[in-house]
């Protein structure tokens, strides 16, 4: 990151992650399709081989969507007392759509934060 700081001004990892842009320059696209990463940035040439978000975005999405959907479903049930089929008709598609929208955003944020903090796999130094 020190070499990049000299050439490229720092960008906000949350903003570029939400937009799906390059974590170094903030201009090139990060994704090639829905969740597949491009091999490199088209604007600055950053190789995305370092990027491994793992299961982190999925865990955050499950927690956020679960909290929102359960909270809204409980409020909706207490306020209107609808039948179970109506709950299923409303909350299952809502949960799926919200999960798909948030998954790409969270993956972009996680990759941008990984780049910003120079995160890598843990290693033991054996001399």
C-alpha positions in Angstrom: 0.0 0.0 0.0 2.9 2.4 0.6 3.8 2.3 -3.1 0.2 2.9 -4.1 -0.1 5.8 -1.7 2.6 7.7 -3.6 0.9 7.3 -7.0 -2.8 7.0 -6.2 -4.6 9.1 -3.6 -6.4 7.0 -0.9 -10.0 6.2 -1.6 -12.8 5.5 0.9 -13.1 1.7 1.0 -16.8 1.8 1.8 -17.7 4.1 -1.0 -15.7 2.2 -3.7 -16.9 -1.1 -2.3 -20.6 -0.1 -2.5 -20.0 1.1 -6.1 -18.0 -2.0 -7.0 -15.0 0.0 -8.1 -11.2 -0.7 -7.9 -9.9 -0.3 -4.3 -6.8 1.4 -5.5 -7.9 4.1 -8.0 -11.7 4.1 -7.4 -12.4 4.1 -11.2 -12.1 0.7 -12.7 -14.8 -2.0 -12.2 -14.2 -4.7 -9.6 -16.7 -7.3 -10.8 -17.0 -9.2 -14.1 -20.6 -10.4 -13.8 -22.5 -10.7 -10.6 -19.9 -11.9 -8.0 -17.0 -12.9 -10.2 -14.0 -10.6 -9.9 -12.2 -9.2 -13.0 -8.6 -10.3 -13.3 -7.3 -6.7 -13.0 -8.5 -3.1 -13.0 -9.0 -1.6 -16.4 -8.1 1.9 -15.2 -4.9 1.4 -13.1 -3.9 -2.3 -13.8 -4.2 -3.5 -10.2 -4.1 -7.3 -10.1 -7.1 -8.6 -8.1 -5.3 -11.9 -7.3 -4.9 -10.7 -3.7 -8.7 -10.5 -3.2 -10.3 -13.3 -1.2 -13.3 -12.2 0.7 -14.2 -15.8 1.6 -17.4 -16.3 3.5 -17.3 -12.9 5.3 -19.8 -11.1 3.0 -22.3 -14.0 3.3 -22.2 -14.0 7.1 -22.7 -10.2 7.3 -25.6 -10.4 4.8 -27.3 -13.3 6.7 -27.0 -11.3 10.0 -28.3 -8.0 8.5 -31.1 -9.5 6.4 -32.2 -11.9 9.2 -32.4 -9.0 11.6 -34.4 -6.8 9.2 -36.8 -9.5 7.9 -37.6 -10.9 11.3 -38.1 -7.5 12.8 -40.4 -6.4 9.9 -42.3 -9.7 10.0 -42.9 -9.5 13.7 -44.1 -5.9 13.4 -46.3 -6.7 10.4 -47.8 -9.7 12.3 -48.5 -7.6 15.5 -50.0 -4.8 13.5 -52.1 -6.6 10.9 -52.3 -10.3 12.0 -52.1 -11.7 8.4 -52.3 -15.4 7.6 -49.1 -17.4 7.3 -49.3 -17.7 3.5 -49.2 -13.9 3.2 -46.1 -13.8 5.4 -44.5 -16.3 3.1 -45.6 -14.4 0.0 -44.1 -11.1 1.4 -41.0 -12.1 3.3 -39.4 -14.9 1.3 -39.0 -12.8 -1.9 -38.0 -9.8 0.1 -35.3 -11.8 1.9 -34.0 -13.2 -1.4 -33.9 -9.9 -3.2 -32.3 -8.1 -0.2 -29.7 -10.8 0.1 -28.7 -10.7 -3.5 -28.4 -6.9 -3.5 -26.4 -6.8 -0.3 -24.1 -9.7 -1.2 -22.4 -7.9 -4.0 -22.1 -4.7 -2.0 -20.6 -6.4 1.0 -18.1 -8.4 -1.1 -17.0 -5.1 -2.7 -16.5 -3.5 0.8 -14.7 -6.5 2.1 -12.3 -6.6 -0.8 -11.7 -2.8 -0.6 -11.0 -3.1 3.2 -8.7 -6.1 2.6 -6.7 -4.0 0.1 -6.7 -0.9 2.3 -5.4 -2.7 5.3 -3.0 -4.9 3.4 -4.7 -8.0 4.8 -3.4 -11.4 3.9 -3.5 -15.0 5.0 -1.8 -15.6 8.4 1.6 -17.1 8.2 4.1 -18.4 10.8 7.7 -17.2 10.3 10.1 -20.1 10.8 13.7 -19.0 10.8 
